[in-house]
Amino acid sequence: MEVYSPTGAPPGTVKTSSSEGNVNSDYETFLVMMTTQIQNQDPLDPMDANEFAVQLATFSSVEQQVLTNDLLTSLNTSMTMSSMADMVGWIGNEVRVAAPVYHDGTSPITLSPNPAAVADKATLVVTDSEGVEVGRQDIPVSTADYAWTPTDAEGAPLPEGIYTLTLESYSEDVLLGATEIEHYSVVEEVRSSPSGSTLVFEGGIEVPSLFVTALRPVTAATAGGTPPLQ
């Protein structure tokens, strides 16, 4: 998943002042040049007044467009910062998202599976950060939260790391489809990027906030995961 991490000042912070300064300077230069041209033109063969008017109108149009673009950039920056301010309350809470998950080596991970409606079997497939399948196990065919204890194909605990979880839905042993499974993770940081706000989770995982489908506070019940369904 491609996520952009912004650095330095927000877009438009410096550009607006610089653009306005350049436009004003160029505009004054244009007026000086036009005045000088009028003063030094041949009185027997003066330039057409309509040509001056067209030049002035054209420059004014460009000036207005630049200032409009700067205004739009400024508004976009303000909206982005406002969005981040609204999301400050997300930090320390759990959000549900379909993305790679960080496993600390000990704690279970709360999954939010969504098997196909006609499925009679749901299989959780686990791949590591290199894309290698390291685990596969059947889980309850249900949309209820499920606390998954990360283990490999032999049932041994998986080491600390980042994993991708996929849910395969079957009906009478026929694969109906595979989808990335959603899980709950605690938000550690909110960042601004050119494409919008980005959430940062443990392990350095970054996900656009638009991918979030649920938000809830961390409680004693959720901190240790939801008991597995039987």
Residue pairs with C-beta under 8 A, 6 or more apart in sequence:
1 99
1 100
1 206
1 207
3 193
3 198
3 206
3 207
3 208
4 193
4 194
4 195
4 198
5 191
5 193
5 198
5 206
6 191
6 192
6 193
6 194
10 77
10 80
10 81
10 192
11 73
11 76
11 77
11 194
12 70
12 73
12 74
12 76
12 77
13 77
15 70
15 73
16 70
16 73
16 74
19 66
19 67
19 69
19 70
20 67
20 70
23 63
23 66
23 67
26 59
27 59
27 63
30 55
30 56
30 59
34 52
34 55
34 56
37 47
38 47
38 52
41 47
80 192
80 196
80 197
81 192
83 196
83 197
83 209
84 190
84 191
84 192
84 197
87 190
87 197
87 199
87 209
88 190
90 187
90 190
90 199
90 215
91 187
91 188
91 189
91 190
92 186
92 187
92 218
93 186
93 187
93 215
93 216
93 217
93 218
94 110
94 184
94 185
94 186
94 187
94 215
94 216
94 217
94 218
94 222
95 184
95 185
95 187
95 199
95 212
95 214
95 215
95 216
96 112
96 182
96 183
96 184
96 212
96 213
96 214
96 215
96 216
97 182
97 183
97 185
97 199
97 207
97 211
97 212
97 213
98 179
98 180
98 181
98 182
98 183
98 211
98 213
99 180
99 183
99 185
99 201
99 205
99 207
99 211
100 129
100 162
100 163
100 164
100 205
101 109
101 162
101 163
101 164
101 165
101 183
101 185
101 205
102 161
102 162
102 185
102 201
102 202
102 203
102 205
103 109
103 150
103 158
103 160
103 161
103 162
103 163
104 160
104 202
105 157
105 158
105 159
105 160
107 224
107 225
108 147
108 148
108 149
108 150
108 224
108 225
109 147
109 148
109 150
109 183
109 184
109 225
110 145
110 146
110 147
110 148
110 183
110 184
110 222
110 225
110 226
111 124
111 139
111 145
111 146
111 147
111 148
111 165
111 181
111 182
111 183
111 184
112 143
112 145
112 146
112 181
112 182
112 183
112 184
112 214
113 122
113 124
113 139
113 140
113 142
113 143
113 146
113 167
113 181
113 182
114 143
114 167
114 179
114 181
114 182
115 122
115 141
115 142
115 143
115 167
115 169
116 169
116 171
116 176
116 177
118 171
118 176
119 141
119 169
119 170
119 171
119 176
120 141
120 170
120 171
120 172
121 138
121 141
121 169
121 170
121 171
121 173
122 138
122 139
122 140
122 141
122 167
122 168
122 169
122 170
123 136
123 137
123 138
123 139
123 167
123 168
123 170
124 135
124 136
124 137
124 138
124 139
124 148
124 165
124 166
124 167
124 168
124 181
125 133
125 135
125 136
125 165
125 166
125 167
125 168
125 178
126 133
126 134
126 135
126 136
126 150
126 152
126 158
126 163
126 164
126 165
126 166
127 133
127 134
127 163
127 164
127 166
128 134
128 161
128 162
128 163
129 161
129 162
129 163
131 164
134 152
134 153
134 158
134 163
135 150
135 151
135 152
135 153
135 158
136 153
137 151
139 146
139 148
139 167
140 146
140 228
140 229
140 230
142 229
144 226
144 229
145 184
145 226
146 226
146 228
146 229
147 224
147 225
147 226
147 227
147 228
148 165
148 225
148 228
149 157
149 228
150 157
150 158
150 163
151 157
151 158
152 158
162 203
162 205
164 180
165 180
165 181
165 183
166 178
166 179
166 180
166 181
167 178
167 179
167 180
167 181
168 175
168 177
168 178
169 175
169 176
169 177
169 178
169 179
170 176
182 213
184 214
184 216
184 222
185 201
185 202
185 205
186 201
186 202
186 218
187 199
187 200
187 201
188 200
188 201
188 202
189 199
189 200
190 197
190 198
190 199
190 200
190 209
191 197
191 198
191 199
191 200
191 206
192 198
195 208
196 208
196 209
196 210
197 208
197 209
198 206
198 207
198 208
198 209
199 206
199 207
199 208
199 209
199 212
200 206
201 207
216 222
